[in-house]
């Protein structure tokens, strides 16, 4: 179970990095891109074709990101268990037997 958790964590990190890369490769839709030198003619995959490929990749990676996050949360809730979960509880000590109480003896009168 621990191996699956660590493999899923590594897969999650890779998804995060690729999702970050895909988001940063997308062209902006606002006027701020033109102000900083970015224009629609300078995109890496063309004017429109790259936007659809990158937006589909973003959607798929976002879905994988959410599914992996939920899986990690569920697996993390279970945890590895307690350190002492495999040991038996110590035996309960039996109380010591008590003798019945004797009635008090009256004090002895000294002989006269």
C-alpha positions in Angstrom: 0.0 0.0 0.0 2.9 2.4 0.8 4.4 1.7 -2.6 1.2 2.7 -4.4 1.0 5.9 -2.3 4.5 6.9 -3.3 4.0 6.1 -7.0 0.8 8.1 -7.0 2.6 11.0 -5.3 5.3 10.9 -8.0 2.6 10.8 -10.7 0.9 13.7 -9.1 4.1 15.8 -9.1 4.6 15.1 -12.8 1.0 16.1 -13.6 1.5 19.3 -11.7 4.7 20.2 -13.5 3.2 19.3 -17.0 0.0 21.2 -16.2 2.1 24.3 -15.2 4.1 24.0 -18.5 0.9 23.7 -20.6 -0.7 26.7 -18.9 2.3 28.8 -19.4 2.5 27.9 -23.1 -1.0 29.1 -23.8 -1.4 32.5 -25.3 -3.1 35.2 -23.3 -6.5 36.6 -24.3 -6.1 40.1 -22.9 -4.4 43.2 -24.1 -1.6 42.8 -21.6 0.2 40.3 -23.8 0.4 42.8 -26.6 1.8 45.4 -24.2 4.7 43.1 -23.2 5.6 42.0 -26.7 3.4 38.9 -27.1 1.1 38.8 -30.0 -1.1 36.2 -31.7 1.4 35.7 -34.5 4.1 34.7 -32.2 2.5 31.7 -30.6 4.4 28.4 -30.8 1.7 26.3 -32.4 0.1 28.8 -34.8 -2.8 31.1 -34.4 -5.7 28.8 -33.7 -4.6 25.2 -33.8 -2.2 25.5 -30.8 -4.9 27.0 -28.7 -7.2 24.0 -29.1 -4.4 21.4 -28.5 -3.2 23.3 -25.4 -6.7 23.8 -24.1 -7.6 20.1 -24.5 -4.3 19.2 -22.8 -5.1 21.6 -20.0 -8.6 20.1 -19.5 -7.2 16.5 -19.4 -4.4 17.4 -17.1 -6.7 19.4 -14.8 -9.0 16.3 -14.6 -6.1 14.1 -13.8 -4.9 16.6 -11.2 -8.2 16.5 -9.4 -8.6 12.8 -9.5 -5.0 12.2 -8.2 -5.6 14.8 -5.5 -8.8 13.0 -4.3 -7.0 9.6 -4.5 -4.1 10.9 -2.4 -6.5 12.4 0.1 -8.4 9.1 0.5 -5.2 7.1 0.8 -3.7 9.6 3.3 -6.7 9.3 5.5 -6.2 5.6 6.0 -2.6 6.0 7.0 -0.1 3.2 7.7 -1.8 2.4 11.0 -0.5 2.5 14.5 2.9 1.3 15.6 1.4 -0.9 18.2 -1.5 -2.1 16.1 -0.1 -5.6 15.8 0.6 -6.3 19.5 -1.9 -7.6 22.0 -3.1 -5.6 24.9 -1.4 -6.3 28.2 -3.4 -8.6 30.5 -5.5 -7.0 33.1 -4.1 -7.8 36.6 -6.4 -9.7 38.8 -7.3 -8.0 42.1 -5.7 -9.7 45.2 -8.2 -11.8 47.1 -9.4 -10.1 50.2 -10.0 -12.0 53.5 -13.3 -11.4 55.2 -13.2 -8.8 57.9 -13.0 -10.2 61.5 -15.0 -8.5 64.1 -12.8 -6.5 66.4 -12.0 -8.3 69.6 -12.6 -6.5 72.8 -9.5 -5.5 74.6 -8.3 -8.0 77.2 -8.9 -7.0 80.8 -5.8 -7.5 82.9 -6.3 -10.1 85.6 -7.0 -8.6 89.0 
